[in-house]
């Protein structure tokens, strides 16, 4: 039984332990033992310049995969397994990439609080993540016209420029500011609060992030990706492949991930 061939069948052909055991007329434990012997060496891409897209995906509680991808080649430059996604871990990852002599042209990332302004490089907030944030606040089918209008503006992010977006957002605020400022009151205690908290949060998110949502459109920043969608697509494919091999322990799952990332190409 050739271990390399077995590994190829297990990964590329998505054969399960049970299927391989049946094919080779042996036990599942024997298949596992042969696959465990395969050595996977992760060889990161060697480049001088990069447009970074970065994000983290999870494979259960406290098992996250933080990935830094080169947008042009769609190859992974660096990754680390994390328990939790933190801004400091992203900063460490960027520092490690720089230490390899790679010149970072830009960074595209999600809207984690405090992350977007952590770097000196031009930093683009993923427009898709921003749209997801608005949908979480307003739902996909908001009931009130103010929420419907704001979500409609957010969904145009990828199709318009910064000035148009600012104008639309400003007009929206002028139209709905009274509604936005409405307050509710507890008649027993006299305590008041904003009635439409989620709508206020959605508006504040868009308004605060304007300067980071259109960095890719600036004259000196041509080539910067406006979303992390390429990385999200890779995450989806990795999870689809892993889903064929349910029940893997931590080390075997990590080995599979290492192999996947080392072979991943555009």
GROMACS elastic network, one bead per residue, 0.5 to 0.9 nm:
[ bonds ]
;  ai    aj funct       b0    kb
    1     4     6  0.89877   500
    1     5     6  0.81034   500
    1     6     6  0.74490   500
    1    24     6  0.80184   500
    1    34     6  0.82932   500
    2     5     6  0.53969   500
    2     6     6  0.61205   500
    2     7     6  0.86588   500
    2    34     6  0.84625   500
    3     7     6  0.60529   500
    3     8     6  0.85576   500
    3    34     6  0.58737   500
    3    35     6  0.63369   500
    3    37     6  0.74643   500
    3    38     6  0.64679   500
    4     7     6  0.51007   500
    4     8     6  0.62163   500
    4     9     6  0.87145   500
    4    35     6  0.83338   500
    4    38     6  0.69239   500
    5     8     6  0.50250   500
    5     9     6  0.62798   500
    5    10     6  0.85771   500
    6     9     6  0.51664   500
    6    10     6  0.61401   500
    6    11     6  0.87032   500
    6    20     6  0.80027   500
    6    31     6  0.82775   500
    6    34     6  0.79476   500
    6    35     6  0.70663   500
    7    11     6  0.60658   500
    7    12     6  0.82076   500
    7    34     6  0.86114   500
    7    35     6  0.61121   500
    7    38     6  0.73462   500
    8    11     6  0.53065   500
    8    12     6  0.55039   500
    8    13     6  0.68340   500
    8    14     6  0.85673   500
    9    12     6  0.57851   500
    9    14     6  0.63723   500
    9    15     6  0.57892   500
    9    16     6  0.87860   500
    9    20     6  0.81715   500
   10    13     6  0.59719   500
   10    14     6  0.51084   500
   10    16     6  0.63612   500
   10    17     6  0.77456   500
   10    20     6  0.78248   500
   10    35     6  0.85326   500
   10   245     6  0.88746   500
   11    14     6  0.50761   500
   11    15     6  0.70937   500
   11    16     6  0.89787   500
   11   241     6  0.76866   500
   11   242     6  0.89067   500
   11   256     6  0.77032   500
   11   259     6  0.86192   500
   11   260     6  0.83448   500
   12    15     6  0.81300   500
   12   241     6  0.86258   500
   14   241     6  0.68942   500
   14   242     6  0.87548   500
   14   244     6  0.63965   500
   14   245     6  0.79892   500
   15    18     6  0.81007   500
   15    19     6  0.59622   500
   15    20     6  0.63626   500
   15   244     6  0.76931   500
   15   245     6  0.82949   500
   16    19     6  0.51510   500
   16    20     6  0.62072   500
   16    21     6  0.84799   500
   16   244     6  0.67290   500
   16   245     6  0.60230   500
   16   246     6  0.89309   500
   17    20     6  0.52514   500
   17    21     6  0.60077   500
   17    22     6  0.85899   500
   17    27     6  0.88259   500
   17    28     6  0.56749   500
   17    29     6  0.84741   500
   17    31     6  0.64794   500
   17    32     6  0.72220   500
   17   245     6  0.78273   500
   18    21     6  0.50614   500
   18    22     6  0.61932   500
   18    23     6  0.86127   500
   18    27     6  0.81845   500
   18    28     6  0.60520   500
   18    31     6  0.86931   500
   19    22     6  0.51990   500
   19    23     6  0.61951   500
   19    24     6  0.87352   500
   19    28     6  0.89114   500
   20    24     6  0.60953   500
   20    25     6  0.81479   500
   20    26     6  0.83496   500
   20    28     6  0.78129   500
   20    31     6  0.70320   500
   21    24     6  0.53330   500
   21    25     6  0.56102   500
   21    26     6  0.50022   500
   21    27     6  0.54612   500
   21    28     6  0.53636   500
   21    29     6  0.85840   500
   21    30     6  0.78080   500
   21    31     6  0.62660   500
   22    26     6  0.66336   500
   22    27     6  0.79404   500
   22    28     6  0.85830   500
   23    26     6  0.80320   500
   24    27     6  0.86851   500
   24    31     6  0.87110   500
   26    29     6  0.83292   500
   26    30     6  0.64826   500
   26    31     6  0.74390   500
   27    30     6  0.52167   500
   27    31     6  0.66440   500
   27    32     6  0.88394   500
   28    31     6  0.50940   500
   28    32     6  0.62407   500
   28    33     6  0.86219   500
   29    32     6  0.50193   500
   29    33     6  0.61178   500
   29    34     6  0.87281   500
   30    33     6  0.50481   500
   30    34     6  0.63403   500
   30    35     6  0.86785   500
   31    34     6  0.52706   500
   31    35     6  0.62078   500
   31    36     6  0.85512   500
   32    35     6  0.51200   500
   32    36     6  0.59724   500
   32    37     6  0.87347   500
   33    36     6  0.51525   500
   33    37     6  0.66314   500
   34    37     6  0.53638   500
   34    38     6  0.71642   500
   35    38     6  0.54797   500
   35    39     6  0.89341   500
   36    39     6  0.79106   500
   36   252     6  0.76862   500
   36   255     6  0.89443   500
   39   255     6  0.87889   500
   40   255     6  0.70939   500
   40   256     6  0.87853   500
   40   258     6  0.70840   500
   40   259     6  0.61317   500
   40   262     6  0.86322   500
   41   258     6  0.77538   500
   41   259     6  0.76562   500
   41   262     6  0.77197   500
   42   258     6  0.62584   500
   42   259     6  0.70071   500
   42   261     6  0.76006   500
   42   262     6  0.51751   500
   42   263     6  0.86600   500
   43    46     6  0.86895   500
   43   262     6  0.60062   500
   43   263     6  0.89004   500
   44    75     6  0.79737   500
   44    76     6  0.64828   500
   44    77     6  0.53138   500
   44    78     6  0.67123   500
   44   261     6  0.87447   500
   44   262     6  0.68787   500
   45    70     6  0.86827   500
   45    73     6  0.89439   500
   45    75     6  0.65424   500
   45    76     6  0.67393   500
   45    77     6  0.56132   500
   45    78     6  0.86634   500
   45   262     6  0.87390   500
   46    77     6  0.79060   500
   46   102     6  0.86091   500
   47    50     6  0.72650   500
   47    77     6  0.87251   500
   47   101     6  0.88633   500
   47   102     6  0.66118   500
   47   103     6  0.87659   500
   48   101     6  0.69539   500
   48   103     6  0.59462   500
   48   104     6  0.85628   500
   49    70     6  0.89042   500
   49   101     6  0.88987   500
   49   102     6  0.55479   500
   49   104     6  0.58537   500
   49   105     6  0.66461   500
   50    69     6  0.86820   500
   50    70     6  0.56403   500
   50    71     6  0.72270   500
   50    72     6  0.75494   500
   50   102     6  0.71058   500
   50   103     6  0.63643   500
   50   104     6  0.51019   500
   50   105     6  0.57221   500
   50   106     6  0.73524   500
   50   107     6  0.88971   500
   51    69     6  0.81313   500
   51    70     6  0.56589   500
   51    71     6  0.55103   500
   51    72     6  0.71270   500
   51   103     6  0.89359   500
   51   104     6  0.61603   500
   51   105     6  0.52960   500
   51   107     6  0.61483   500
   51   108     6  0.78417   500
   51   223     6  0.80312   500
   51   224     6  0.64598   500
   51   225     6  0.76918   500
   52    68     6  0.62992   500
   52    69     6  0.56577   500
   52    70     6  0.51341   500
   52    71     6  0.60739   500
   52    77     6  0.87079   500
   52    94     6  0.89970   500
   52   104     6  0.69617   500
   52   105     6  0.76528   500
   52   106     6  0.60189   500
   52   108     6  0.61209   500
   52   109     6  0.84507   500
   52   224     6  0.86965   500
   52   225     6  0.86780   500
   53    67     6  0.82434   500
   53    68     6  0.58948   500
   53    69     6  0.53118   500
   53    70     6  0.65238   500
   53    71     6  0.62982   500
   53   106     6  0.84418   500
   53   107     6  0.58261   500
   53   109     6  0.60161   500
   53   225     6  0.78098   500
   53   227     6  0.79940   500
   53   228     6  0.57146   500
   53   229     6  0.89368   500
   53   230     6  0.83267   500
   53   231     6  0.71185   500
   54    66     6  0.73632   500
   54    67     6  0.55768   500
   54    69     6  0.61933   500
   54    70     6  0.89228   500
   54    90     6  0.82244   500
   54   107     6  0.75529   500
   54   108     6  0.64965   500
   54   109     6  0.54377   500
   54   110     6  0.79726   500
   54   228     6  0.69853   500
   54   231     6  0.73436   500
   55    65     6  0.83675   500
   55    66     6  0.58514   500
   55    67     6  0.57792   500
   55    68     6  0.70516   500
   55    69     6  0.89160   500
   55    85     6  0.88528   500
   55    90     6  0.87251   500
   55   108     6  0.89291   500
   55   109     6  0.63713   500
   55   110     6  0.69618   500
   55   228     6  0.75542   500
   55   231     6  0.74094   500
   55   232     6  0.81308   500
   56    64     6  0.64115   500
   56    65     6  0.53619   500
   56    67     6  0.61719   500
   56    82     6  0.87628   500
   56    85     6  0.67569   500
   56   235     6  0.88990   500
   57    63     6  0.86191   500
   57    64     6  0.55731   500
   57    65     6  0.53749   500
   57    66     6  0.66869   500
   57    67     6  0.84182   500
   57    85     6  0.89296   500
   57   232     6  0.85618   500
   57   235     6  0.69628   500
   58    61     6  0.72846   500
   58    62     6  0.77279   500
   58    63     6  0.57547   500
   58    65     6  0.61837   500
   58    66     6  0.88063   500
   59    62     6  0.81146   500
   59    63     6  0.55523   500
   59    64     6  0.62233   500
   59    65     6  0.79745   500
   59   239     6  0.81934   500
   60    63     6  0.56642   500
   60    64     6  0.76398   500
   61    64     6  0.78671   500
   61    83     6  0.77543   500
   61    84     6  0.88676   500
   62    82     6  0.71473   500
   62    84     6  0.61842   500
   63    81     6  0.69094   500
   63    82     6  0.61622   500
   63    83     6  0.52559   500
   63    84     6  0.76772   500
   63   250     6  0.89404   500
   64    80     6  0.84003   500
   64    81     6  0.56574   500
   64    83     6  0.56814   500
   64    84     6  0.65314   500
   64    85     6  0.73545   500
   65    79     6  0.70526   500
   65    80     6  0.60436   500
   65    82     6  0.60674   500
   65    83     6  0.85830   500
   65    85     6  0.87643   500
   66    78     6  0.85842   500
   66    79     6  0.55219   500
   66    80     6  0.53572   500
   66    81     6  0.61912   500
   66    82     6  0.67656   500
   66    85     6  0.75142   500
   66    89     6  0.85883   500
   66    90     6  0.80447   500
   66    93     6  0.88140   500
   67    76     6  0.69551   500
   67    77     6  0.80161   500
   67    78     6  0.62521   500
   67    80     6  0.67412   500
   67    81     6  0.87821   500
   67    93     6  0.87844   500
   67   231     6  0.81292   500
   68    75     6  0.88084   500
   68    76     6  0.59413   500
   68    77     6  0.57862   500
   68    78     6  0.52847   500
   68    79     6  0.59596   500
   68    90     6  0.88897   500
   68    93     6  0.76737   500
   68    94     6  0.82351   500
   68    97     6  0.88892   500
   68   231     6  0.86112   500
   69    72     6  0.88868   500
   69    73     6  0.84226   500
   69    74     6  0.61786   500
   69    75     6  0.56583   500
   69    77     6  0.54884   500
   69    78     6  0.71572   500
   69    79     6  0.85335   500
   69   230     6  0.87806   500
   69   231     6  0.70206   500
   70    73     6  0.58397   500
   70    74     6  0.53568   500
   70    75     6  0.55610   500
   70    76     6  0.61886   500
   70    77     6  0.63631   500
   71    74     6  0.50992   500
   71    75     6  0.75373   500
   71   224     6  0.84109   500
   71   225     6  0.72228   500
   71   228     6  0.87436   500
   71   230     6  0.75669   500
   71   231     6  0.85954   500
   72    75     6  0.80808   500
   72   266     6  0.86952   500
   73    76     6  0.86413   500
   73   265     6  0.71083   500
   73   266     6  0.61707   500
   74   230     6  0.72091   500
   74   231     6  0.78925   500
   74   234     6  0.89516   500
   74   264     6  0.78540   500
   74   265     6  0.60216   500
   74   266     6  0.51148   500
   75   261     6  0.79276   500
   75   262     6  0.83567   500
   75   263     6  0.86159   500
   75   264     6  0.62845   500
   75   265     6  0.56651   500
   75   266     6  0.70818   500
   76    79     6  0.72439   500
   76   261     6  0.65968   500
   76   262     6  0.76724   500
   76   264     6  0.76834   500
   76   265     6  0.86995   500
   77    97     6  0.74879   500
   78    93     6  0.72738   500
   78    94     6  0.89041   500
   78    96     6  0.82757   500
   78    97     6  0.70960   500
   79    93     6  0.76562   500
   79   261     6  0.88852   500
   80    89     6  0.89398   500
   80    93     6  0.80688   500
   81   254     6  0.87344   500
   82    85     6  0.67060   500
   82    86     6  0.89808   500
   82    89     6  0.83993   500
   85    88     6  0.86761   500
   85    89     6  0.70781   500
   85    90     6  0.80793   500
   86    89     6  0.53685   500
   86    90     6  0.66897   500
   86    91     6  0.89023   500
   86   112     6  0.87477   500
   86   115     6  0.87165   500
   87    90     6  0.51617   500
   87    91     6  0.63059   500
   87    92     6  0.87182   500
   87   112     6  0.77685   500
   87   113     6  0.84619   500
   87   114     6  0.72376   500
   87   115     6  0.55594   500
   87   118     6  0.81361   500
   88    92     6  0.61451   500
   88    93     6  0.85929   500
   88   115     6  0.85938   500
   89    93     6  0.61723   500
   89    94     6  0.86824   500
   90    93     6  0.50390   500
   90    94     6  0.62815   500
   90    95     6  0.86317   500
   90   115     6  0.81574   500
   91    94     6  0.51643   500
   91    95     6  0.61930   500
   91    96     6  0.86827   500
   91   115     6  0.85833   500
   91   118     6  0.74731   500
   91   119     6  0.79092   500
   92    95     6  0.50326   500
   92    96     6  0.61974   500
   92    97     6  0.87124   500
   93    96     6  0.51411   500
   93    97     6  0.63461   500
   93    98     6  0.87404   500
   94    97     6  0.51441   500
   94    98     6  0.62889   500
   94    99     6  0.86532   500
   94   104     6  0.86029   500
   94   119     6  0.88943   500
   95    98     6  0.50878   500
   95    99     6  0.61424   500
   95   100     6  0.88689   500
   96   100     6  0.66360   500
   97   100     6  0.53505   500
   97   101     6  0.72350   500
   97   102     6  0.61800   500
   97   103     6  0.84546   500
   97   104     6  0.82810   500
   98   101     6  0.53576   500
   98   102     6  0.52183   500
   98   103     6  0.65566   500
   98   104     6  0.72760   500
   99   102     6  0.72818   500
  100   103     6  0.89853   500
  104   107     6  0.75008   500
  104   121     6  0.71241   500
  105   121     6  0.66555   500
  105   122     6  0.72171   500
  105   221     6  0.84943   500
  105   224     6  0.81530   500
  106   121     6  0.54430   500
  106   123     6  0.57781   500
  106   124     6  0.76132   500
  106   221     6  0.80755   500
  106   224     6  0.65087   500
  106   225     6  0.87790   500
  107   116     6  0.89930   500
  107   119     6  0.83556   500
  107   121     6  0.67986   500
  107   122     6  0.63906   500
  107   124     6  0.61716   500
  107   125     6  0.85187   500
  107   224     6  0.79417   500
  107   225     6  0.85910   500
  108   116     6  0.87264   500
  108   122     6  0.85886   500
  108   123     6  0.57380   500
  108   125     6  0.57989   500
  108   126     6  0.61181   500
  108   224     6  0.77125   500
  108   225     6  0.67219   500
  108   226     6  0.69395   500
  108   227     6  0.67286   500
  108   228     6  0.65864   500
  109   112     6  0.83242   500
  109   115     6  0.82549   500
  109   116     6  0.72901   500
  109   123     6  0.76002   500
  109   124     6  0.65659   500
  109   125     6  0.54142   500
  109   126     6  0.55568   500
  109   129     6  0.85896   500
  109   227     6  0.76344   500
  109   228     6  0.66327   500
  110   115     6  0.82074   500
  110   116     6  0.77740   500
  110   124     6  0.85704   500
  110   125     6  0.56618   500
  110   126     6  0.52871   500
  110   127     6  0.82817   500
  110   128     6  0.85514   500
  110   129     6  0.57816   500
  110   130     6  0.76219   500
  110   227     6  0.84839   500
  110   228     6  0.78009   500
  111   114     6  0.83636   500
  111   115     6  0.71846   500
  111   116     6  0.66979   500
  111   125     6  0.61248   500
  111   126     6  0.71963   500
  111   129     6  0.67295   500
  111   130     6  0.67453   500
  111   133     6  0.83965   500
  111   209     6  0.84764   500
  112   115     6  0.55096   500
  112   116     6  0.70857   500
  113   116     6  0.72641   500
  113   117     6  0.89891   500
  114   117     6  0.61443   500
  114   118     6  0.66899   500
  115   118     6  0.52146   500
  115   119     6  0.80399   500
  116   119     6  0.72658   500
  116   123     6  0.65021   500
  116   124     6  0.76211   500
  116   125     6  0.67996   500
  116   212     6  0.76061   500
  117   120     6  0.79284   500
  117   123     6  0.75741   500
  117   212     6  0.88944   500
  118   123     6  0.89137   500
  119   122     6  0.77065   500
  119   123     6  0.72035   500
  120   123     6  0.80309   500
  122   212     6  0.89337   500
  122   215     6  0.71226   500
  122   216     6  0.86154   500
  122   221     6  0.75818   500
  122   224     6  0.87522   500
  123   212     6  0.67658   500
  123   215     6  0.69483   500
  123   216     6  0.86234   500
  123   224     6  0.88975   500
  124   127     6  0.84091   500
  124   211     6  0.88880   500
  124   212     6  0.53224   500
  124   213     6  0.60180   500
  124   214     6  0.70007   500
  124   215     6  0.54792   500
  124   216     6  0.66042   500
  124   224     6  0.76983   500
  124   225     6  0.77213   500
  124   226     6  0.64241   500
  124   227     6  0.80377   500
  125   128     6  0.87487   500
  125   129     6  0.78072   500
  125   130     6  0.75538   500
  125   209     6  0.78574   500
  125   212     6  0.53684   500
  125   213     6  0.52229   500
  125   214     6  0.80322   500
  125   215     6  0.81423   500
  125   226     6  0.71871   500
  125   227     6  0.73717   500
  125   228     6  0.89660   500
  126   129     6  0.53215   500
  126   130     6  0.64347   500
  126   131     6  0.88567   500
  126   212     6  0.87203   500
  126   213     6  0.70493   500
  126   225     6  0.83094   500
  126   226     6  0.56446   500
  126   228     6  0.59581   500
  126   229     6  0.84644   500
  127   131     6  0.62660   500
  127   132     6  0.86584   500
  127   154     6  0.89153   500
  127   157     6  0.66013   500
  127   158     6  0.68121   500
  127   213     6  0.62710   500
  127   214     6  0.85888   500
  127   226     6  0.61807   500
  127   227     6  0.55401   500
  127   228     6  0.84552   500
  128   131     6  0.50824   500
  128   132     6  0.62844   500
  128   133     6  0.87223   500
  128   155     6  0.88936   500
  128   157     6  0.84906   500
  128   158     6  0.82829   500
  128   226     6  0.83431   500
  128   227     6  0.59628   500
  128   228     6  0.77037   500
  128   229     6  0.76773   500
  129   133     6  0.62176   500
  129   134     6  0.87554   500
  129   227     6  0.77331   500
  129   228     6  0.83039   500
  130   133     6  0.50453   500
  130   134     6  0.64363   500
  130   135     6  0.87321   500
  130   154     6  0.78657   500
  130   157     6  0.88310   500
  130   205     6  0.81882   500
  130   206     6  0.77011   500
  130   209     6  0.86972   500
  130   213     6  0.83522   500
  131   134     6  0.51612   500
  131   135     6  0.62519   500
  131   136     6  0.86943   500
  131   151     6  0.81191   500
  131   154     6  0.59019   500
  131   155     6  0.63773   500
  131   157     6  0.79595   500
  132   135     6  0.50103   500
  132   136     6  0.61727   500
  132   137     6  0.87117   500
  133   136     6  0.51600   500
  133   137     6  0.64568   500
  133   138     6  0.87484   500
  133   202     6  0.75075   500
  133   205     6  0.81725   500
  134   137     6  0.51583   500
  134   138     6  0.60269   500
  134   139     6  0.77455   500
  134   150     6  0.85682   500
  134   151     6  0.66525   500
  134   154     6  0.71858   500
  134   199     6  0.88075   500
  134   201     6  0.86280   500
  134   202     6  0.54320   500
  134   203     6  0.83356   500
  134   205     6  0.79634   500
  134   206     6  0.81976   500
  135   138     6  0.50840   500
  135   140     6  0.57119   500
  135   141     6  0.87511   500
  135   151     6  0.72058   500
  135   202     6  0.85667   500
  136   139     6  0.54889   500
  136   140     6  0.80477   500
  136   198     6  0.89800   500
  136   202     6  0.87536   500
  137   198     6  0.53081   500
  137   199     6  0.67346   500
  137   201     6  0.72258   500
  137   202     6  0.59523   500
  138   141     6  0.75602   500
  138   142     6  0.57207   500
  138   143     6  0.89155   500
  138   147     6  0.63990   500
  138   148     6  0.81490   500
  138   150     6  0.88561   500
  138   151     6  0.73099   500
  138   198     6  0.67355   500
  138   199     6  0.65822   500
  138   202     6  0.73396   500
  139   142     6  0.56828   500
  139   151     6  0.88811   500
  140   148     6  0.89972   500
  140   151     6  0.83322   500
  141   147     6  0.89625   500
  141   148     6  0.74372   500
  142   145     6  0.78492   500
  142   146     6  0.88176   500
  142   147     6  0.58427   500
  142   148     6  0.56004   500
  142   151     6  0.83270   500
  143   146     6  0.86791   500
  143   147     6  0.71439   500
  143   148     6  0.69643   500
  144   147     6  0.54751   500
  144   148     6  0.62379   500
  144   149     6  0.86879   500
  145   149     6  0.59576   500
  145   150     6  0.85079   500
  146   149     6  0.52261   500
  146   150     6  0.62277   500
  146   151     6  0.86751   500
  146   172     6  0.79174   500
  146   175     6  0.85366   500
  146   176     6  0.63198   500
  146   179     6  0.80673   500
  146   180     6  0.85858   500
  146   199     6  0.82564   500
  147   150     6  0.51493   500
  147   151     6  0.61249   500
  147   152     6  0.84986   500
  147   199     6  0.64594   500
  147   202     6  0.88738   500
  148   151     6  0.53197   500
  148   152     6  0.61866   500
  148   153     6  0.87975   500
  149   152     6  0.50595   500
  149   153     6  0.63788   500
  149   154     6  0.88097   500
  149   172     6  0.75224   500
  150   153     6  0.51277   500
  150   154     6  0.63446   500
  150   155     6  0.87579   500
  150   169     6  0.77374   500
  150   172     6  0.71278   500
  150   199     6  0.85569   500
  150   202     6  0.81868   500
  150   203     6  0.74685   500
  151   155     6  0.62046   500
  151   156     6  0.88278   500
  151   202     6  0.87145   500
  152   155     6  0.51692   500
  152   156     6  0.66664   500
  153   156     6  0.53329   500
  153   157     6  0.70691   500
  153   165     6  0.75557   500
  153   168     6  0.70091   500
  153   169     6  0.73317   500
  153   172     6  0.88750   500
  154   157     6  0.54846   500
  154   158     6  0.88375   500
  154   165     6  0.86848   500
  154   206     6  0.78601   500
  155   158     6  0.74977   500
  155   159     6  0.85342   500
  156   159     6  0.53281   500
  156   160     6  0.63841   500
  156   165     6  0.82379   500
  157   160     6  0.59064   500
  157   161     6  0.78295   500
  157   162     6  0.87275   500
  157   165     6  0.73030   500
  157   213     6  0.81560   500
  157   214     6  0.87991   500
  158   161     6  0.81693   500
  158   226     6  0.79489   500
  160   163     6  0.83895   500
  160   164     6  0.63314   500
  160   165     6  0.66071   500
  161   164     6  0.54811   500
  161   165     6  0.62287   500
  161   166     6  0.87361   500
  161   214     6  0.70846   500
  161   217     6  0.74187   500
  162   165     6  0.50800   500
  162   166     6  0.61016   500
  162   167     6  0.85557   500
  162   210     6  0.74926   500
  162   211     6  0.82885   500
  162   213     6  0.79111   500
  162   214     6  0.58918   500
  162   215     6  0.89438   500
  162   217     6  0.81257   500
  163   166     6  0.51060   500
  163   167     6  0.61364   500
  163   168     6  0.86228   500
  164   167     6  0.51041   500
  164   168     6  0.61871   500
  164   169     6  0.86023   500
  165   168     6  0.51242   500
  165   169     6  0.61093   500
  165   170     6  0.84715   500
  165   210     6  0.83716   500
  166   169     6  0.51310   500
  166   170     6  0.59766   500
  166   171     6  0.85159   500
  166   207     6  0.82434   500
  166   210     6  0.75928   500
  167   170     6  0.50848   500
  167   171     6  0.61014   500
  167   172     6  0.85047   500
  168   171     6  0.51744   500
  168   172     6  0.61144   500
  168   173     6  0.86791   500
  169   172     6  0.50133   500
  169   173     6  0.62431   500
  169   174     6  0.87073   500
  169   203     6  0.83454   500
  169   206     6  0.83077   500
  169   207     6  0.76718   500
  170   173     6  0.51563   500
  170   174     6  0.62794   500
  170   175     6  0.86796   500
  171   174     6  0.51253   500
  171   175     6  0.62238   500
  171   176     6  0.86726   500
  172   175     6  0.51731   500
  172   176     6  0.61051   500
  172   177     6  0.80383   500
  173   176     6  0.51967   500
  173   177     6  0.51685   500
  173   178     6  0.88475   500
  173   180     6  0.83392   500
  173   203     6  0.84731   500
  174   177     6  0.56549   500
  174   178     6  0.84731   500
  175   178     6  0.79111   500
  175   179     6  0.87546   500
  176   179     6  0.53217   500
  176   180     6  0.61269   500
  176   181     6  0.87542   500
  177   181     6  0.61559   500
  177   182     6  0.87906   500
  178   181     6  0.51762   500
  178   182     6  0.64713   500
  179   182     6  0.53511   500
  179   195     6  0.88798   500
  179   196     6  0.80595   500
  180   183     6  0.86704   500
  180   194     6  0.79750   500
  180   195     6  0.79789   500
  180   196     6  0.63918   500
  180   197     6  0.84003   500
  180   199     6  0.73557   500
  180   200     6  0.64379   500
  181   194     6  0.66492   500
  181   195     6  0.78391   500
  181   196     6  0.79623   500
  181   200     6  0.85569   500
  182   193     6  0.85452   500
  182   194     6  0.59922   500
  182   195     6  0.57516   500
  182   196     6  0.72443   500
  183   192     6  0.62723   500
  183   193     6  0.53017   500
  183   196     6  0.79283   500
  184   191     6  0.83631   500
  184   192     6  0.54178   500
  184   193     6  0.54538   500
  184   194     6  0.61657   500
  184   195     6  0.53317   500
  185   188     6  0.87350   500
  185   189     6  0.83217   500
  185   190     6  0.60939   500
  185   191     6  0.56362   500
  185   193     6  0.66510   500
  185   194     6  0.89640   500
  185   195     6  0.89252   500
  186   189     6  0.55927   500
  186   190     6  0.51750   500
  186   191     6  0.53139   500
  186   192     6  0.63528   500
  186   193     6  0.88257   500
  187   190     6  0.52905   500
  187   191     6  0.76351   500
  188   191     6  0.81574   500
  189   192     6  0.88108   500
  192   195     6  0.88218   500
  193   196     6  0.89523   500
  193   197     6  0.84709   500
  194   197     6  0.57628   500
  194   200     6  0.85056   500
  195   198     6  0.88371   500
  196   199     6  0.54487   500
  196   200     6  0.62811   500
  196   201     6  0.87655   500
  197   200     6  0.50767   500
  197   201     6  0.61686   500
  197   202     6  0.86646   500
  198   202     6  0.61613   500
  198   203     6  0.86511   500
  199   202     6  0.50500   500
  199   203     6  0.62316   500
  199   204     6  0.85228   500
  200   203     6  0.52050   500
  200   204     6  0.60286   500
  200   205     6  0.85220   500
  201   204     6  0.50571   500
  201   205     6  0.60414   500
  201   206     6  0.87207   500
  202   205     6  0.51889   500
  202   206     6  0.64825   500
  202   207     6  0.86923   500
  203   206     6  0.53076   500
  203   207     6  0.60708   500
  203   208     6  0.84791   500
  204   207     6  0.50529   500
  204   208     6  0.58272   500
  204   209     6  0.83312   500
  205   208     6  0.53427   500
  205   209     6  0.60814   500
  205   210     6  0.86372   500
  206   209     6  0.52861   500
  206   210     6  0.61365   500
  206   213     6  0.87999   500
  207   210     6  0.56008   500
  207   211     6  0.87297   500
  208   211     6  0.76292   500
  208   212     6  0.87686   500
  209   212     6  0.54368   500
  209   213     6  0.62326   500
  210   213     6  0.52777   500
  210   214     6  0.71016   500
  211   214     6  0.65165   500
  211   215     6  0.70302   500
  212   215     6  0.56696   500
  212   216     6  0.88424   500
  213   216     6  0.79328   500
  213   226     6  0.77332   500
  214   217     6  0.54765   500
  214   218     6  0.72370   500
  214   226     6  0.76282   500
  215   218     6  0.55535   500
  215   221     6  0.68685   500
  215   224     6  0.79349   500
  215   226     6  0.80655   500
  216   219     6  0.83156   500
  216   220     6  0.86591   500
  216   221     6  0.54582   500
  216   222     6  0.61184   500
  216   223     6  0.70279   500
  216   224     6  0.50169   500
  216   225     6  0.65569   500
  216   226     6  0.60588   500
  217   220     6  0.84803   500
  217   221     6  0.66700   500
  217   222     6  0.66634   500
  217   223     6  0.88792   500
  217   224     6  0.82486   500
  217   226     6  0.87507   500
  218   221     6  0.52974   500
  218   222     6  0.68506   500
  219   222     6  0.62771   500
  221   224     6  0.60219   500
  222   225     6  0.87884   500
  225   228     6  0.73573   500
  226   229     6  0.88411   500
  227   230     6  0.78422   500
  228   231     6  0.54795   500
  228   232     6  0.63773   500
  228   233     6  0.88344   500
  229   233     6  0.60692   500
  229   234     6  0.86052   500
  230   233     6  0.52018   500
  230   234     6  0.64920   500
  230   235     6  0.88808   500
  231   234     6  0.50418   500
  231   235     6  0.62791   500
  231   236     6  0.87033   500
  232   235     6  0.50413   500
  232   236     6  0.62654   500
  232   237     6  0.87476   500
  233   236     6  0.51278   500
  233   237     6  0.63337   500
  233   238     6  0.86917   500
  234   237     6  0.51532   500
  234   238     6  0.61650   500
  234   239     6  0.86505   500
  234   264     6  0.83246   500
  235   238     6  0.51237   500
  235   239     6  0.62257   500
  235   240     6  0.86241   500
  236   239     6  0.52219   500
  236   240     6  0.61824   500
  236   241     6  0.87288   500
  237   240     6  0.50360   500
  237   241     6  0.62740   500
  237   242     6  0.86218   500
  238   241     6  0.52333   500
  238   242     6  0.61610   500
  238   243     6  0.85149   500
  238   257     6  0.74931   500
  238   260     6  0.71512   500
  238   261     6  0.87066   500
  239   243     6  0.58950   500
  239   244     6  0.88335   500
  240   243     6  0.50993   500
  240   244     6  0.69936   500
  241   244     6  0.55870   500
  241   245     6  0.74974   500
  242   245     6  0.53183   500
  242   246     6  0.68685   500
  242   248     6  0.88020   500
  242   253     6  0.78084   500
  242   256     6  0.78193   500
  242   257     6  0.83870   500
  243   246     6  0.56205   500
  245   248     6  0.65990   500
  245   253     6  0.88607   500
  247   253     6  0.89610   500
  248   251     6  0.79949   500
  248   252     6  0.58480   500
  248   253     6  0.56188   500
  249   252     6  0.55082   500
  249   253     6  0.60847   500
  249   254     6  0.85595   500
  250   253     6  0.52148   500
  250   254     6  0.60792   500
  250   255     6  0.86103   500
  251   254     6  0.50755   500
  251   255     6  0.61498   500
  251   256     6  0.86750   500
  252   255     6  0.50080   500
  252   256     6  0.62256   500
  252   257     6  0.86358   500
  253   256     6  0.51102   500
  253   257     6  0.62445   500
  253   258     6  0.86323   500
  254   257     6  0.50297   500
  254   258     6  0.60859   500
  254   259     6  0.86279   500
  255   258     6  0.50341   500
  255   259     6  0.62568   500
  255   260     6  0.86098   500
  256   259     6  0.52030   500
  256   260     6  0.61817   500
  256   261     6  0.87228   500
  257   260     6  0.50053   500
  257   261     6  0.61370   500
  257   262     6  0.85148   500
  258   261     6  0.53385   500
  258   262     6  0.61455   500
  258   263     6  0.87439   500
  259   262     6  0.51956   500
  259   263     6  0.63250   500
  259   264     6  0.85551   500
  260   263     6  0.54409   500
  260   264     6  0.59822   500
  261   264     6  0.51651   500
  261   265     6  0.86661   500
  262   265     6  0.86802   500
